[in-house]
Amino acid sequence: MNRIACVLLAGLASTQALAVGKLADVSLTDRDSGQTLRAHYHRGEYWVAGRPGAHYAIQITSRTGARLLAVTSVDGINVISGETAAFAQRGYVFDPWTGYDIAGWRKSDAQIAAFTFTSIPRSYAARTGRPDNVGVIGVALFRERAAPVFVPPIAEAVPAPAPSARADMESVAKEAADNAADTAGASQSRRERLAQAPSLGTGHGRREYSQVRNVAFEREREQPNELIRIRYDSHENLVAMGVIKPAPRRPQAFPNDQRLGYVPDP
């Protein structure tokens, strides 16, 4: 499948801490504080606590020696095209071992509207009539199809496998197909169970410079090689949901060591 994708011309390449993923490290950063937001694993999902009003970025760093395509969605919307997100849409192409910040909704080849943590009614998804998937970030990673390699014909005839060996091969192929179908069904059922609407969404913020160019990219297959999902909400809500455990109370022996005088009446 040939698709036109975008490649960022300027970005950040670094080792990510607290990141999610195998083919690439994916994390969220608070751009105002410079802090990488900790990913909390809870009941099969990764969660991060956003700070209302803060600008944030999705930081992706490739961990492979080949190009990767990252089709990226925020609140169920493709961050480049603004379409309701699907795997077959446009994404960002990452060169081997490189990392970039995806910091906003793509407005042109040279401009974005910054991602901001905001209330659900002020989110871009709600303002465009699509509030059902607010509170989740998705990164679908695709490997690039390798160029075909010419193999000269072999002079010797290769004997056909024995009937028993052929049956074994067919059995293995059927088992692999069944396992793939089971995995796809399980992933779909997990998505259907997650219906809770978080209180934070992503706004359509200030305009910023961010240069890209269009490149060709042929995917190895139609389905992602890896699918990464990170949900987000406010710190208070994540504590209330049990995702984040509150810090234990630690009474201090001398909480105010500057006061001078004697014991006052209560």
Residue pairs with C-beta under 8 A, 6 or more apart in sequence:
1 88
1 218
1 219
1 222
2 216
2 217
2 218
3 69
3 88
3 90
3 216
3 217
3 218
3 219
4 90
4 214
4 215
4 216
4 217
5 69
5 90
5 91
5 92
5 93
5 214
5 215
5 216
5 217
6 80
6 90
6 91
6 92
6 93
6 106
6 109
6 212
6 213
6 214
6 215
7 92
7 93
7 94
7 95
7 212
7 213
7 215
8 92
8 100
8 102
8 210
8 211
8 212
9 211
9 212
9 213
10 210
10 211
11 98
11 99
11 100
11 101
12 59
12 99
12 100
12 101
13 61
13 97
13 98
13 99
13 100
14 61
14 99
15 25
15 61
16 25
16 26
16 27
16 36
16 59
16 61
16 99
17 27
17 36
18 27
18 36
18 37
18 38
18 39
19 25
19 26
19 27
19 39
19 59
19 61
20 26
20 27
20 39
20 46
20 228
20 230
21 63
21 139
21 141
21 226
21 228
22 63
22 226
23 62
23 63
23 64
23 68
23 141
23 143
23 225
23 226
24 60
24 61
24 62
24 63
24 64
24 68
24 70
24 94
24 139
24 141
24 226
24 228
25 59
25 60
25 61
25 63
25 99
26 58
26 59
26 60
26 139
26 228
26 230
27 36
27 37
27 39
27 58
27 59
28 36
28 37
28 39
28 48
28 50
28 56
28 57
28 58
28 59
28 137
28 230
28 232
29 35
29 36
29 37
29 56
29 57
29 59
29 101
30 36
30 37
30 50
30 51
30 54
30 55
30 56
31 54
31 55
31 56
31 57
31 103
31 114
32 51
32 54
32 55
33 51
33 54
36 59
37 48
37 49
37 50
37 56
38 48
38 49
39 46
39 47
39 48
39 230
40 46
40 47
40 48
40 49
40 238
40 243
40 244
41 47
42 241
42 242
42 243
44 190
45 194
45 229
45 231
46 229
46 230
46 231
47 230
47 231
47 232
47 233
47 238
47 243
47 244
48 230
48 231
48 232
49 232
49 233
49 234
49 235
49 238
49 244
50 56
50 117
50 200
50 232
50 233
50 234
51 117
51 234
51 235
52 117
52 118
52 119
52 200
52 234
53 116
53 117
53 118
54 116
54 117
55 103
55 114
55 115
55 116
55 205
55 206
56 103
56 115
56 116
56 117
57 101
57 102
57 103
57 115
58 72
58 74
58 101
58 102
58 103
58 115
58 137
58 139
59 99
59 100
59 101
59 102
60 70
60 72
60 92
60 94
60 99
60 100
60 102
60 139
61 97
61 98
61 99
62 68
62 94
62 95
62 96
62 97
62 98
62 99
63 97
64 96
64 97
64 143
65 96
65 97
66 96
66 143
66 144
67 93
67 94
67 95
67 96
67 144
67 217
68 93
68 94
68 141
68 142
68 143
68 144
69 91
69 92
69 93
69 94
69 141
69 142
69 144
69 217
69 219
70 91
70 92
70 93
70 94
70 102
70 139
70 140
70 141
70 142
71 78
71 85
71 87
71 89
71 90
71 91
71 139
71 140
71 142
71 224
72 78
72 79
72 80
72 91
72 92
72 102
72 137
72 138
72 139
72 140
73 79
73 85
73 137
73 138
73 139
73 140
74 105
74 115
74 124
74 125
74 137
74 138
74 202
75 123
75 124
75 125
75 130
75 133
75 134
75 135
75 136
75 201
75 202
76 84
76 85
76 125
76 130
76 132
76 133
76 134
76 136
77 83
77 84
77 85
77 124
77 125
77 128
77 130
77 133
78 84
78 85
78 86
78 89
78 90
79 102
79 104
79 105
79 106
80 89
80 90
80 91
80 92
80 106
81 89
81 90
81 106
82 105
82 128
83 89
84 130
85 138
87 140
87 222
87 223
87 224
88 222
91 140
91 142
92 100
92 102
92 212
93 215
93 217
94 100
103 112
103 114
103 115
103 208
103 210
104 112
104 113
104 114
104 115
104 205
104 208
104 210
105 112
105 113
105 115
105 124
105 204
106 112
106 210
106 212
107 113
107 207
109 211
109 212
109 213
109 214
110 209
110 210
110 211
110 212
111 207
111 208
111 209
111 210
112 207
112 208
112 210
113 204
113 205
113 206
113 207
113 208
114 205
114 206
114 207
114 208
115 202
115 203
115 205
116 202
116 203
116 205
117 200
117 201
117 202
117 203
117 232
118 200
118 201
118 202
118 203
119 199
119 200
119 201
120 126
120 131
120 134
120 197
120 198
120 199
120 200
120 201
121 127
122 201
122 203
123 131
123 134
123 201
123 202
123 203
124 201
124 202
124 203
124 204
125 131
125 133
125 134
125 201
125 202
126 134
126 201
127 204
131 197
131 201
132 197
134 197
134 198
134 200
134 201
134 202
135 197
135 198
135 199
135 200
135 201
135 231
135 232
135 233
136 229
136 230
136 231
136 232
137 229
137 230
137 231
137 232
138 227
138 228
138 229
138 230
139 227
139 228
139 229
140 224
140 226
140 227
140 228
141 224
141 225
141 226
141 227
141 228
142 217
142 219
142 220
142 221
142 224
142 225
143 219
143 220
143 221
143 225
144 217
144 218
144 219
144 220
145 218
145 219
145 220
146 220
160 166
161 169
184 223
187 227
194 231
198 231
198 232
198 233
198 234
198 237
199 233
199 234
199 237
200 232
200 233
200 234
200 237
233 241
233 243
235 244
238 244
239 245
239 246
